[in-house]
Amino acid sequence: MRLFRSIALCAAALLTSAVTCPAAAAGGDHCVRQERVRVPGAALQRSACLDDLTTSGLAGTPYTDLADQAGLTARETRNPSGVPGLQIDGYFPDDSYTNTTHGWRHDAQFVIRLPDRWNGGLVVTGAPGTRKQYATDTAISDRVLAQGYAYAATDKGNSGPDFYRDGTRPGDAVAEWNRRTTQLTLAAKRVVAGRYGRAPRRTYMTGISNGGYLTRWQLEHHPELYDGGVDWEGALWTVEGQGLLTSLPVAVARTLGSARDGDLYAAGYPRGSEFLWPYHERAYWGVTQKIYRAEFDPSYDAACPGPSAGSTAEQILAPCPSDAAYDYAARPAAVHRAVARVALTGRIGRPLITLHGDLDVLLPKATDSDVYARMVRESGRGSLHRFYTVQGGTHVDGLYDSFPDRLRPILPCYRAAFDALTAWVERGERPPADRTVGRTAGGDVVDSCALAGQAADR
């Protein structure tokens, strides 16, 4: 769901295909046996031993993509640096080519990072929105690497605003996201074992937006692969249709003048978020509705978006007028079956912590994480779940820079949640009960968040 600025910037930030191995850091076992580390099933892989695997050290190199990260974090976010280790870039066999990173024009791309000082754990994620494998380097990779975790991220098997073209049946592209995440997790576990001489002691799944959806899905369908997960405002797909295909049409209708503010409130959009609506009208609502509707219901309007969402930012971001009247409940059974292929159930098999901002106006909390938390409880898995609402949080942390008096970044609360998850899994320390994490009037909201403090129980 996170197209924020990346559409306009991506052309300027395509990475080169040249991948080299810089000189090893002095001392230690840096780069030892790197040639023995193979990614099972990869059609291509390239390894590089680097003096710093974090964004600070990789900026301006082929090993990250700052443009694809644009807007995901607040400008003043402080991140660790100075983590030497081995990076492996590559791709699994695939027949689509929406990802042009490294000039490969090949999907199912991945990055695996193996720090020299390993803590025995592995963190896996999938790209948010329609972004690619480096999208969460600043938001997730930097900190977990500094903590000693190995890290693996996938582009989900397709990317960009035309992702819906991948596959032959409605729902194929999203179904591939789940398959590619499982594939990378299995491969990364073996890579870790090959690099360090033993399998990871703990494996955690996590992600933002679509990456949060992947976290939910993996813990429901493959709990044997993970020890727990953190879901940062994951997208919701259900057989009944709760989620973006029922909330976004109202937003599109308001954009086009056929709905009023009250209609948005009735659809789940939070009061007090009105200052965010103009930006989302321009950058999110129209494009998100049309490309995901095209993924699951291409026959609704075959001409829009058609074979492509557009060749310019203006074309890509423009809504389809027909989407203002889209009614998922009234669509044919085939559409519901397409969604059912990727639907969530709430039947998680490992501990999961969910975070969602109360000012999210792309995936409103009322139509997303509130619903998913109820699904988890109704499935009898409530003891495995914690749900924290972040007061002043919205779908894109970068918007804090424009509205520092009204918003707070979710990232520091995400980091606190990740630490709470690992303490829960590894030491049996139960995290705080479901609650709203308050937005303090003062203090550092960019780099600190106390899940148990400044809060009111839900």
Disulfide bonds with the S-S distance in Angstrom:
Cys31-Cys49 2.13
Cys304-Cys320 1.95
Cys413-Cys449 2.11
